[in-house]
Amino acid sequence: MNPLKSVPGTIIAGFVLAVVILLVTGDGPMTAIGAGKANSLIIWLHVFAGIIWIGLLYYFNFVQVPALGDAAKDDGGPGGAGITKYIAPRALFWFRWGALATWLTGAAFLMHSPKGSLAGAFMLGMGGDAIHQYNMTIGIGAWLGTIMLFNVWVLIWPNQKKVLGMVEASADEIAKAKNIAFMASRSNTLMSIPLIMSMVGAGHGFIM
């Protein structure tokens, strides 16, 4: 059976390939990380989940929403029913669970980090006598990610269920739900830019 013919098969094959690469390279640069192999695994999963989450966030904002707007203006076109019925629900599934997985793996990393701590990050490095620069930098990203996670589960997903007809709602409720979900999604897109800056900055000394 070809694993590339299914999404789960492709993902599993990708992880198997990654493990094979780690075994072949042995105790080289890829495994000789000061944080330890367990923490390296957490970071790997955190980045993997984050790509799913932010990738779909950008898909919604850069592709799907503008495309549905164009479809609504095109009187002779096929409309956007196919997207809203088949694509959006599946994309939202990966989107919301990717968001949760990203936050949980990020929190797990901070709980085991030799550079900082979960509490220190959420205190923005200001819990001691001097500012802890790493905790401040990673903490900015942690706070932005937490707000974005809240938006996903409390504002975007419940309102998208009304928009997509997954739950019963009146025309006025649907119109309101569209606006709330749209603004929360755009807010997340805005916050994702400094979030990425903070995450990269904490690990590589970029900007901050």
C-alpha positions in Angstrom: 0.0 0.0 0.0 1.3 3.4 -1.0 1.4 5.7 2.1 1.2 8.8 -0.1 -2.4 7.9 -1.1 -3.7 8.9 2.4 -3.0 11.8 4.7 -2.4 9.7 7.8 -0.1 7.4 5.8 1.9 10.4 4.5 2.3 11.9 7.9 3.4 8.5 9.4 5.8 8.0 6.6 7.2 11.4 7.2 7.9 10.8 10.8 9.4 7.4 10.0 11.7 9.1 7.5 12.7 11.7 10.2 13.5 8.9 12.7 15.6 7.1 10.1 17.5 10.3 9.4 18.2 10.7 13.1 19.4 7.1 13.4 21.7 7.4 10.4 23.2 10.7 11.6 23.7 9.2 15.1 24.9 11.6 17.8 25.7 14.3 15.4 24.5 18.0 15.4 20.9 16.9 15.0 20.8 15.0 18.3 23.5 16.9 20.2 21.2 19.6 21.6 21.8 21.0 25.0 18.1 20.8 26.0 18.2 17.0 25.7 16.6 14.7 23.3 13.2 14.8 25.0 13.0 18.5 24.8 14.2 18.4 21.2 11.3 16.1 20.4 8.9 18.5 22.0 10.3 21.4 20.0 9.9 19.3 16.8 6.3 18.5 17.6 5.6 22.2 18.5 7.0 23.5 15.2 5.1 20.7 13.3 1.8 21.6 15.0 2.5 25.3 14.6 3.0 25.0 10.8 -0.4 23.3 10.6 -2.1 26.0 12.7 -0.5 29.1 11.1 -0.5 27.6 7.6 -4.3 27.1 7.8 -4.8 30.6 9.4 -3.0 32.1 6.4 -5.0 29.9 4.0 -8.2 31.2 5.4 -7.2 34.8 5.3 -5.1 34.9 2.1 -7.1 32.4 0.0 -10.5 31.1 1.2 -12.1 34.4 2.5 -11.1 36.5 -0.6 -12.1 33.6 -2.9 -15.6 33.3 -1.2 -16.0 37.1 -1.6 -15.2 36.8 -5.3 -17.6 33.9 -5.6 -20.4 35.8 -4.0 -20.0 38.7 -6.5 -19.9 36.3 -9.5 -23.5 35.9 -10.5 -22.8 33.4 -13.2 -20.2 31.4 -11.3 -20.4 28.2 -9.4 -20.6 29.9 -6.0 -18.8 28.9 -2.8 -21.1 26.1 -1.6 -18.5 23.5 -2.3 -15.9 25.2 -0.2 -18.3 25.9 2.7 -19.7 22.3 2.6 -16.6 20.2 2.0 -13.4 22.2 2.5 -14.1 24.6 5.4 -15.2 22.1 8.0 -12.2 19.9 7.3 -9.8 22.8 7.4 -11.3 24.1 10.6 -10.8 20.6 12.2 -7.1 20.7 11.5 -7.0 24.4 12.3 -8.4 24.2 15.8 -6.7 21.0 16.9 -3.4 22.3 15.4 -3.8 25.4 17.6 -4.3 23.4 20.7 -1.4 21.0 20.0 0.8 24.0 19.3 0.0 25.6 22.7 0.3 22.4 24.6 3.7 21.4 23.1 4.9 25.0 23.6 3.9 24.9 27.3 5.5 21.4 27.7 8.7 22.8 26.2 8.8 25.8 28.6 8.1 23.4 31.6 11.3 21.5 30.7 13.4 24.3 29.2 16.9 24.8 30.7 16.8 28.4 29.5 13.6 29.6 31.1 10.3 28.4 32.6 6.6 28.4 31.9 5.9 30.8 34.8 8.8 33.0 33.9 7.6 33.3 30.3 4.1 34.3 31.3 5.6 36.9 33.8 7.6 38.2 30.8 10.9 37.6 32.6 10.1 40.1 35.3 9.8 37.7 38.2 13.2 38.2 39.6 15.6 41.1 40.5 16.6 41.5 36.8 14.8 41.0 33.6 15.3 37.5 32.2 15.7 38.3 28.5 14.9 34.8 27.2 11.7 34.5 29.3 10.6 38.0 28.1 11.2 37.2 24.5 9.6 33.7 24.5 6.9 35.1 26.9 5.7 37.6 24.4 5.1 34.8 21.9 3.5 32.6 24.6 1.0 35.4 25.5 0.2 36.1 21.8 -0.2 32.4 21.2 -2.5 32.1 24.2 -4.7 35.0 23.0 -4.8 33.4 19.6 -5.8 30.0 21.0 -8.6 31.7 22.9 -9.8 33.3 19.7 -9.8 30.0 17.9 -11.8 28.1 20.4 -14.0 30.8 21.9 -14.6 33.1 19.0 -13.8 31.5 15.6 -14.9 27.9 15.9 -18.3 28.5 17.7 -19.2 31.2 15.2 -18.0 29.3 12.2 -20.4 26.5 13.2 -23.3 29.0 12.8 -21.9 30.3 9.5 -21.5 26.8 8.0 -24.8 25.6 9.2 -23.5 23.1 11.7 -25.7 24.6 14.4 -29.1 26.3 13.9 -29.0 30.1 13.8 -31.1 32.9 12.4 -30.0 35.2 9.6 -29.1 37.9 12.0 -27.1 35.5 14.2 -25.2 34.2 11.1 -24.4 37.7 10.0 -23.1 38.6 13.5 -21.2 35.3 13.7 -19.5 36.0 10.3 -18.2 39.3 11.6 -17.0 37.9 14.9 -15.2 35.0 13.3 -13.7 37.3 10.6 -12.3 39.9 13.0 -10.9 37.2 15.4 -9.2 35.4 12.4 -7.8 38.7 11.1 -6.6 39.6 14.7 -4.8 36.2 14.8 -3.2 36.9 11.5 -1.9 40.2 12.8 -0.6 38.7 16.0 1.0 35.8 14.3 3.7 38.1 12.8 5.1 39.3 16.1 4.5 35.8 17.5 6.8 34.3 14.9 9.4 37.1 15.6 9.4 36.3 19.3 9.7 32.5 18.8 12.5 32.9 16.3 14.1 35.6 18.5 14.2 33.4 21.6 16.0 30.6 19.9 18.3 32.5 17.6 18.7 36.0 19.0 16.9 37.6 16.1 15.9 41.2 16.8 15.0 40.8 20.4 
